[in-house]
Structure formats: structure tokens, C-alpha cells
Amino acid sequence: MHHTIWRSAGWIAVLAGVFALLSCGGSGGDDDDDTALGDDDTSGGDTDIDDDTAADDDQADDDGFPDDDGFPDDDGGGDDDISDDDSIEPFSLADIQPSEGGASAVTEVTLTGSGFDGGLRVFVGGVEATGVNVLSSSEARAAFGPVELTDRGVKDVRIELGDEQSALPGAFTFYFDEDPIVFVHGYVVPASEWNEMKNRFRALGYPDDALWAVRFSSVIQSSRINGRDELPPYVDDVLASTGADKVDIVAHSMGGLSTRLWIKFYGGEDKVRDYVSLSGTHHGTIMSCLIPWLGEGSAETCPAYADEADSVNAVQWDLNGDPDSADVDETPFGVEDGGDIYWSALRTDADIIDVPSHTCCLNQSFRGDCSDPINIEVHGVGHIEMARDPGVFEIVRDLVRAHNVSHP
């Protein structure tokens, strides 16, 4: 019996030990153990990560970059030192070169400044430039002109880009670049015959010091005296006074002979750019033969188309040669021959002084030859009125303004 109780007690003890062992194993089983370790590791891991992050934060502060929260560092470093505004160039104009240009010509300029970009507009006074070429944010090129002569003078320069503007007051000057005009009167008429035409040129923008009318000492003297003795010093005075290199000649009636003699024989060949004669008595007129007593100048134009024997003072002969051949160049030093002079000769079909009217033409190969394109015929304008007629003025204006110091 005692053995039975012992055996039973022994089994109970064994079972209790097993149960205790199972209880310990159960509380530390694989699944629960992993979870517990995971919790412990996570807890420990978080602590390590937080420590590392704190270290990173300290490093971020040290290198001047913003913290992870996106705000600038408390120590004032980082992005606060380099502002986005510092990279935007102000829109401004600093200079324009050249700072002057002829009113009658196209002027190309270079502008410097900052903030330049496509769409840049440039204004000089009230004139907008064309062909604006932006080379960089600080340099651009533009062209403008010509402008009316009445608009010459000192001008502001302005640039625009969108809603922005910048200006340089008085930074550019349009200067007068036309040649001075010397008006040469005809026979038995005074220099005042040019007053109306001079006034029209003034209205166009010509200053007074660009409009000159020679007054010969006698209105009936020889054309050779006028061309040899009086025109040379007069034109030299004009050039000295204006600083110009050349003049434009506008000559009426027998003034055409005086000016041609000066150009061909007496030093005028390199002082004229445009030559325009109005009813110039280049080949004489039969009307002078009716008044042989009216001075030496009149005698020099009789007869029309004089040959060598009949040419008084050799004026017609020296200028025109044989009237029936092209043996003499009637427009010497012309651009067509490599010279500098642009020749033009106007005549009118209503002329009753220069008779026949084709005596006013130049470069004649035979009597009455007006085929050279330098000859221009107008209609219905009297001989005297050629110096006053508004339509004739427009032709003269276009001829003398076609060439000047800016576009020779």
C-alpha cells in the first residue's frame, strides 16, 4: 500500500514538474518570444534612431542647411544668406553708343544695361527703333531713323520690357546732316528770287546756316566773271562757315552757266555733291539775240547752240563743244565717270525765255537731245516761276536730299 501511495505521489511530482516546465516553455514560446524580442528591439531601435537623428540635426545646424522641418536654422545660416531676390537683375539702361547720328540716315546703336530680354523695345525721343537684337541680358543692338529734319536735336532714350521702363534723359542727338545749299540766281534777277524756295526748305527743317544765296556784283555781267571770280570765294566761305565738305548747287537760268564754268575750270569739281539747274541756259537762247545790248552775259548766250566762231567769250564752246556732236563732256566729274557730282537739269515746256526749251538739257549728242535721264521735264511752269513753283521745289528737295554726308 505504501508503495502504491509513493508511486502515485511520484507520478504526481513528475507531472507537476512537467507542468511547470510546460508553463515556463509556454510563457517563452517561439511566437510570443519573437513578439517580445521585436518589442524590445523596436524599443531599443527607436532609441538608437532618435539618437542618430539628433546627431543629424546637430550636423544640419552646423552645415547651414535647413532642418527636416523645412524652416531655416536658428543660427541664421543657410538659405537666409542667399536670397532668391539677389539673382534677379534690375531692368535698367546704362548707356547708348554712339550717342549721336544724322537725322537723314539710319543709325545703328549698342545699348548696355541689365535685365534685357526678348521683346525689348527701344525709343529715341518719339521714334521707336527697328531691328532690336538682344545679345545678352546686358547688351542689345538697335537701328532707328531717318527722322524728319524738324525732329533733330537732343532726345531721351527709353527702353521698355513688358510693364517695366528705364530711361536716359538727353542721351542721344539727331544732328543736321544735309549739305548746305548754294542758290545761284539768273540773269537780271536778284538773289531774292530764291526767298520762297528757301522758306520751303526752312519748313522742311533746314537751318538758316544751310541756305545760302549768292549775290553777284552785277546781274548782267559775264558768266565767266561770276564763275571764275565770285563763286569760288563765296563757296569757300560757305564751307568754312558750316564745316561741310561739299555743297549742293541749285542754279536758275544763266546761273547754270556760271556754276558749270566754276566746276569745270575754277576749282569747284570736288566741292559739289548735287547739282540741279532750273531752266539753265546751257546751250543759249535765241531770245538773247533780240537784246544784244543787255550786257555781256546776254551776249554769251547768243546764238543758241553756238559754234566756236560764234561763242562770245568761248562760254558755250568751252562748256558744250560742237553742238552737233558729243565731243565734250557737259557734266564733268559726274558719278557716272567716277566723280562725286550728281547732275540734274530741269526744263519746262512753258519756257518763253530759253527758246527752244531743249537748250536747257545737258549731255546732248546733237541739237535738241534731251534723252539723258539726268534731264527732267516739267509742264506748265514759266521760266521765272521755276525758282518759286511748289512742284518744282518738291523735285529739287528730293534730288538734293538723295545724297548727303550720311549717304554720299
Secondary structure, 3 states (H helix, E strand, C coil): CHHHHHHHHHHHHHHHHHHHHHHHHHHCCHHHHHHHHHHHHHHHHHHHHHHHHHHHHHHHHHHCCCCCCCCCCCCCCHHHHCCHHHHCCCCEEEEEECCEEECCCCEEEEEEEECCCCCCEEEECCEECEEEEEEECCEEEEEECCCCHHHCEEEEEEEEECCEEEEEEEEEEEECCCCCEEEECCCCCCHHHHHHHHHHHHHHCCCHHHEEEECCCCCCCCHHHHHHHHHHHHHHHHHHHHCCCCEEEEEECCHHHHHHHHHHHCCCCCCEEEEEEECCCCCCCHHHHHCCCCHHHHHCCCCCCCCCCCCHHHHHHHHHCCCCCCCCCCCCCEHHHCCCEEEEEEEECCCCCCCCHHHHCCCCCCCCCCCCCCEEEECCCCCHHHHCCHHHHHHHHHHHHCCCCCCC
